[in-house]
Amino acid sequence: MKSSRLTHLGRIAVAACVPYLALKLLWVLGLDVGVLDTSRFSRTTWVAGNAVTFLLDAVAAVVAHTLTRPAGRRAPAWLLALPLWAASGLLLPLLTGLIGGSLTGLVTGARNPLAAGDFLQPWVFGVVYGGFLVETVTLLGAFAVYAHQRWGTLLRRPLHALPRTGTRAVQRLFLLPAAAVLAALGTVRILWGAGADLGAPAAGEQARTVLSAASDWAQGGYAVAGATGLVLLVLPGLLPRLRVRVPLALAWAGSATVVACGGCTWLVQAVAGGLFGAGAVPGGLPGLVGALELCTGLVVLCAGAFTLCELTAAAGPAPAAEQALQAPPALVAQEDSVSSASLRAVRECAPTDDR
């Protein structure tokens, strides 16, 4: 993995963030460029929402820039991995659902809400989602190069060569149930995307569009993929020759998706409902799915972080003291002869009183 590739990808990712940041800044300052219906949201809600999304994309730009700098190699792993994990959960299902829904609408002739022109002008969606597309490819591509430069020894190993750490039993205790829950949640999302009214409220049925259906398909697919990756990592004997990076990427994307797109959406609705009234709190099966997505994703995040730290430490070079204990016999004998000769020379040169 060449450093020049990492630099180019990171710089393109920073540039891809600029149009979105500029548009959000104009909206926060009160310049409603490209907005057709300013009465859909209250001014406070509109400014607060745009300010939060501006900060999220600004963090992505800072992280992309950090990946291109030498200081990025010395930065704590969590400082870069955590925001990139969250960005993966937001960007991957968003673009997958957008592309899948748009193509489905073109083929079937279904109404695409992005082309309706009742809230934002169509060019706004082109600027926003076009930037997201470039940002997703370049930002996550830059992180992939960075990860192989920093943890390539572990990522390129086959599953059967993973170090046998002392917490393997505890990992299975937490991650296997989490994988089962992820698979169940993904299945529910896929059924919703296919049109099933499984616990969905009547208002949700009426508001369903080709993009919302594709979004459910995308979130469900990533959740099932994450469950598959977790099982392969916890039970490496199933596919022992598979490289670690494949199931790890699946578990990464699946856990990030259920937290960022499902769990955080439920959390925001629940907090808003608690502060401003009970109408915004999702109930029934959608509320249960959102709560389980948040909890399961956080369990996978915590367990995965501890596991990766343990595996990285086990796969790294041995400490200096351990390397000295494991030195070849010939080298040890040579060091002993040099030490003995030095000791004899010191004794011959030392005065009688010092002896």
C-alpha positions as CSV (number, residue, x, y, z in Angstrom):
1,M,0.0,0.0,0.0
2,K,1.8,3.2,-1.2
3,S,1.7,6.3,0.9
4,S,1.1,8.4,-2.2
5,R,-2.2,6.6,-2.8
6,L,-3.2,7.4,0.8
7,T,-2.3,11.1,0.3
8,H,-4.3,11.4,-2.9
9,L,-7.4,9.7,-1.5
10,G,-7.4,11.8,1.6
11,R,-7.0,15.1,-0.2
12,I,-9.9,14.2,-2.6
13,A,-12.0,13.3,0.4
14,V,-11.4,16.7,2.0
15,A,-12.3,18.4,-1.3
16,A,-15.5,16.4,-1.5
17,C,-16.6,17.7,1.8
18,V,-16.3,21.4,0.8
19,P,-19.6,21.8,-1.2
20,Y,-21.6,20.2,1.5
21,L,-20.0,22.2,4.2
22,A,-20.5,25.4,2.3
23,L,-24.2,24.7,1.7
24,K,-24.8,23.8,5.3
25,L,-23.0,27.0,6.5
26,L,-25.2,29.2,4.2
27,W,-28.3,27.5,5.7
28,V,-27.1,28.1,9.2
29,L,-26.4,31.7,8.5
30,G,-30.0,32.2,7.2
31,L,-29.3,32.1,3.4
32,D,-31.7,29.4,2.3
33,V,-30.0,28.7,-1.1
34,G,-31.9,26.0,-3.0
35,V,-34.7,25.7,-0.4
36,L,-38.2,25.8,-1.8
37,D,-40.3,25.3,1.3
38,T,-38.9,27.1,4.4
39,S,-42.0,26.4,6.4
40,R,-41.6,22.6,6.7
41,F,-39.4,23.0,9.8
42,S,-39.2,25.6,12.5
43,R,-36.2,28.0,12.3
44,T,-34.7,26.5,15.5
45,T,-35.0,22.9,14.3
46,W,-33.6,23.9,10.9
47,V,-30.6,25.7,12.2
48,A,-29.8,23.1,14.9
49,G,-30.1,20.2,12.4
50,N,-27.8,21.9,9.8
51,A,-25.3,22.9,12.5
52,V,-25.0,19.2,13.7
53,T,-24.6,17.8,10.2
54,F,-22.1,20.6,9.4
55,L,-20.0,19.5,12.4
56,L,-20.3,15.8,11.4
57,D,-18.9,16.4,7.9
58,A,-16.3,18.8,9.3
59,V,-15.0,16.0,11.6
60,A,-14.9,13.7,8.5
61,A,-12.8,16.3,6.7
62,V,-10.4,16.6,9.6
63,V,-10.0,12.9,9.9
64,A,-9.4,12.6,6.1
65,H,-6.7,15.3,6.4
66,T,-5.1,13.5,9.4
67,L,-4.8,10.3,7.5
68,T,-2.6,12.0,5.0
69,R,-0.2,13.4,7.6
70,P,2.7,11.6,9.3
71,A,1.1,12.4,12.6
72,G,-1.7,10.1,11.7
73,R,0.5,7.1,12.1
74,R,1.3,8.1,15.6
75,A,-2.2,9.1,16.6
76,P,-4.1,6.8,19.0
77,A,-6.0,4.2,17.0
78,W,-9.4,5.0,18.6
79,L,-9.1,8.7,17.7
80,L,-9.3,7.8,14.0
81,A,-11.1,4.5,14.0
82,L,-14.1,5.6,16.0
83,P,-15.2,8.5,13.8
84,L,-14.5,6.4,10.7
85,W,-16.6,3.6,12.1
86,A,-19.5,6.0,12.6
87,A,-18.9,7.5,9.1
88,S,-19.1,4.0,7.6
89,G,-22.4,3.4,9.3
90,L,-23.8,6.6,7.9
91,L,-22.4,6.7,4.4
92,L,-22.5,3.1,3.3
93,P,-26.2,2.4,3.8
94,L,-27.1,5.9,2.6
95,L,-25.4,5.6,-0.7
96,T,-26.4,1.9,-1.2
97,G,-30.0,2.8,-0.6
98,L,-29.9,5.9,-2.7
99,I,-28.3,4.1,-5.7
100,G,-30.5,1.1,-5.4
101,G,-33.7,3.1,-4.9
102,S,-32.9,5.4,-7.8
103,L,-32.2,2.5,-10.2
104,T,-35.4,0.8,-9.0
105,G,-37.4,3.9,-9.7
106,L,-35.9,4.2,-13.2
107,V,-36.7,0.6,-14.0
108,T,-40.2,0.4,-12.4
109,G,-41.3,4.0,-13.0
110,A,-41.9,4.5,-9.3
111,R,-42.0,8.0,-7.9
112,N,-38.6,9.2,-6.7
113,P,-39.1,11.8,-3.9
114,L,-35.7,13.5,-4.8
115,A,-37.1,14.6,-8.1
116,A,-40.4,15.9,-6.7
117,G,-39.0,19.5,-6.2
118,D,-41.4,20.2,-3.3
119,F,-38.8,20.9,-0.6
120,L,-35.4,21.4,-2.2
121,Q,-34.3,22.1,-5.7
122,P,-33.1,19.0,-7.6
123,W,-29.5,20.5,-7.9
124,V,-29.2,20.4,-4.1
125,F,-29.5,16.7,-4.1
126,G,-26.9,16.4,-6.8
127,V,-24.4,18.5,-4.9
128,V,-25.1,16.7,-1.5
129,Y,-25.3,13.1,-2.7
130,G,-22.6,13.5,-5.3
131,G,-20.2,14.8,-2.6
132,F,-21.3,11.9,-0.4
133,L,-20.5,9.4,-3.1
134,V,-17.0,10.7,-3.7
135,E,-16.5,11.1,0.0
136,T,-17.5,7.5,0.8
137,V,-15.1,6.0,-1.8
138,T,-12.1,8.2,-1.0
139,L,-12.5,8.5,2.8
140,L,-13.0,4.8,3.4
141,G,-10.5,3.9,0.7
142,A,-7.9,6.1,2.4
143,F,-8.7,4.4,5.7
144,A,-8.3,1.0,4.1
145,V,-4.8,1.9,2.9
146,Y,-4.0,3.4,6.4
147,A,-5.2,0.3,8.2
148,H,-3.0,-2.0,6.0
149,Q,0.0,0.2,6.7
150,R,-0.6,0.2,10.4
151,W,-2.1,-3.2,11.1
152,G,-1.3,-5.1,7.9
153,T,0.3,-8.0,9.7
154,L,-2.9,-8.8,11.4
155,L,-5.3,-8.0,8.5
156,R,-3.5,-10.2,6.0
157,R,-3.4,-13.3,8.3
158,P,-5.7,-16.2,7.6
159,L,-8.3,-16.9,10.2
160,H,-6.6,-20.1,11.4
161,A,-3.4,-18.2,12.2
162,L,-5.1,-15.8,14.6
163,P,-3.3,-15.8,18.0
164,R,-5.2,-17.8,20.6
165,T,-5.9,-15.1,23.2
166,G,-7.1,-15.8,26.7
167,T,-10.5,-14.2,26.2
168,R,-11.7,-16.3,23.3
169,A,-14.4,-17.9,25.4
170,V,-15.7,-14.5,26.6
171,Q,-15.7,-13.2,23.0
172,R,-18.0,-16.1,22.0
173,L,-20.2,-15.5,25.0
174,F,-20.9,-11.9,23.9
175,L,-20.4,-11.9,20.1
176,L,-22.4,-15.0,19.1
177,P,-25.6,-13.7,20.7
178,A,-24.9,-10.3,19.2
179,A,-24.5,-12.0,15.7
180,A,-27.9,-13.7,16.2
181,V,-29.6,-10.5,17.1
182,L,-28.0,-8.7,14.2
183,A,-29.2,-11.4,11.8
184,A,-32.8,-11.1,13.2
185,L,-32.8,-7.3,13.0
186,G,-31.4,-7.5,9.4
187,T,-34.1,-9.9,8.4
188,V,-36.8,-7.6,9.8
189,R,-35.4,-4.7,7.9
190,I,-35.3,-6.7,4.6
191,L,-38.9,-7.7,5.1
192,W,-39.9,-4.1,5.6
193,G,-38.0,-3.2,2.4
194,A,-39.9,-6.0,0.6
195,G,-43.2,-4.4,1.5
196,A,-44.2,-6.5,4.5
197,D,-46.2,-4.6,7.1
198,L,-44.5,-6.5,10.0
199,G,-45.3,-4.3,12.9
200,A,-45.1,-1.1,10.8
201,P,-47.6,1.7,11.7
202,A,-50.2,2.8,9.2
203,A,-48.5,6.2,8.8
204,G,-45.3,4.5,7.9
205,E,-47.1,2.4,5.3
206,Q,-48.5,5.6,3.6
207,A,-45.1,7.3,3.7
208,R,-43.2,4.4,2.2
209,T,-41.3,5.3,-1.1
210,V,-38.9,3.5,-3.3
211,L,-36.0,5.2,-1.5
212,S,-37.2,4.2,2.0
213,A,-37.7,0.6,0.8
214,A,-34.2,0.6,-0.6
215,S,-32.8,2.0,2.6
216,D,-34.4,-0.8,4.6
217,W,-32.9,-3.3,2.2
218,A,-29.5,-1.7,2.6
219,Q,-29.6,-1.6,6.4
220,G,-30.9,-5.1,6.6
221,G,-28.2,-6.4,4.2
222,Y,-25.4,-4.8,6.1
223,A,-26.8,-6.1,9.4
224,V,-26.8,-9.7,8.1
225,A,-23.4,-9.2,6.6
226,G,-22.2,-8.0,10.0
227,A,-23.6,-11.1,11.7
228,T,-21.8,-13.3,9.2
229,G,-18.5,-11.5,9.8
230,L,-18.8,-11.8,13.6
231,V,-19.5,-15.6,13.4
232,L,-16.4,-16.1,11.1
233,L,-14.2,-14.1,13.5
234,V,-15.4,-15.9,16.6
235,L,-15.4,-19.3,15.0
236,P,-12.3,-19.2,12.7
237,G,-12.5,-22.9,12.0
238,L,-15.5,-22.4,9.7
239,L,-13.3,-20.8,6.9
240,P,-9.8,-21.1,8.2
241,R,-8.0,-19.9,5.0
242,L,-10.1,-16.7,4.8
243,R,-8.1,-13.5,5.4
244,V,-9.0,-11.6,8.6
245,R,-9.7,-8.4,6.7
246,V,-12.8,-9.9,5.0
247,P,-14.9,-10.8,8.0
248,L,-13.6,-7.9,10.0
249,A,-14.8,-5.5,7.2
250,L,-18.2,-7.2,7.3
251,A,-18.5,-6.9,11.1
252,W,-17.3,-3.3,10.9
253,A,-19.9,-2.2,8.3
254,G,-22.7,-4.2,9.9
255,S,-22.2,-3.0,13.5
256,A,-21.7,0.6,12.3
257,T,-24.8,0.6,10.2
258,V,-27.2,-0.6,12.9
259,V,-25.9,2.0,15.4
260,A,-25.6,5.0,13.0
261,C,-28.7,4.5,10.9
262,G,-31.0,2.6,13.2
263,G,-30.0,3.0,16.8
264,C,-29.1,6.7,16.7
265,T,-32.3,7.5,14.8
266,W,-34.3,5.8,17.5
267,L,-32.3,7.6,20.2
268,V,-32.9,11.0,18.6
269,Q,-36.6,10.3,18.3
270,A,-36.8,9.0,21.9
271,V,-35.0,12.0,23.3
272,A,-37.1,14.4,21.2
273,G,-40.2,12.6,22.4
274,G,-39.1,12.9,26.0
275,L,-38.3,16.6,25.7
276,F,-41.1,17.8,23.4
277,G,-43.9,15.3,23.7
278,A,-44.6,11.6,23.3
279,G,-45.6,11.8,19.6
280,A,-42.1,11.4,18.2
281,V,-41.2,8.2,20.2
282,P,-41.4,5.1,17.9
283,G,-43.6,2.4,19.3
284,G,-44.2,-1.3,18.7
285,L,-41.8,-3.3,16.7
286,P,-40.0,-0.3,15.1
287,G,-39.2,1.1,18.5
288,L,-38.0,-2.3,19.7
289,V,-35.8,-2.8,16.6
290,G,-34.3,0.7,17.0
291,A,-33.4,0.0,20.7
292,L,-32.0,-3.4,19.9
293,E,-29.9,-2.0,17.1
294,L,-28.4,0.6,19.4
295,C,-27.6,-1.8,22.2
296,T,-26.3,-4.6,19.9
297,G,-24.1,-2.3,17.9
298,L,-22.5,-0.8,21.0
299,V,-21.9,-4.3,22.4
300,V,-20.1,-5.3,19.2
301,L,-18.1,-2.0,19.2
302,C,-16.9,-2.6,22.8
303,A,-16.2,-6.3,22.4
304,G,-14.5,-5.7,19.0
305,A,-12.3,-2.9,20.4
306,F,-11.0,-5.1,23.2
307,T,-10.6,-8.1,20.9
308,L,-8.6,-6.1,18.3
309,C,-6.4,-4.6,20.9
310,E,-5.7,-8.1,22.3
311,L,-5.0,-9.5,18.8
312,T,-2.8,-6.6,17.8
313,A,-0.7,-7.0,20.9
314,A,-0.5,-10.8,20.4
315,A,0.5,-10.4,16.7
316,G,3.0,-7.7,17.3
317,P,6.8,-8.1,17.8
318,A,8.0,-9.6,21.1
319,P,9.3,-7.2,23.8
320,A,13.0,-6.7,24.1
321,A,13.3,-8.8,27.2
322,E,11.4,-11.6,25.6
323,Q,13.5,-11.4,22.5
324,A,16.7,-11.7,24.6
325,L,15.3,-14.8,26.3
326,Q,14.5,-16.2,22.9
327,A,17.9,-15.4,21.3
328,P,19.8,-18.2,19.5
329,P,22.3,-20.2,21.6
330,A,25.2,-19.1,19.4
331,L,24.4,-15.4,19.9
332,V,24.1,-16.0,23.7
333,A,27.4,-17.8,23.8
334,Q,29.1,-15.0,21.8
335,E,27.7,-12.4,24.2
336,D,28.8,-14.5,27.2
337,S,32.4,-14.7,25.8
338,V,32.6,-11.0,25.2
339,S,31.3,-10.3,28.7
340,S,33.9,-12.6,30.2
341,A,36.8,-11.0,28.3
342,S,35.7,-7.6,29.4
343,L,35.5,-8.7,33.0
344,R,39.0,-10.2,32.9
345,A,40.4,-6.9,31.4
346,V,38.8,-4.9,34.2
347,R,40.3,-7.2,36.8
348,E,43.8,-7.0,35.4
349,C,43.7,-3.2,35.2
350,A,42.2,-2.7,38.6
351,P,44.5,-1.9,41.6
352,T,44.9,-4.4,44.4
353,D,42.8,-2.4,46.8
354,D,39.9,-2.2,44.4
355,R,39.9,-5.9,43.9
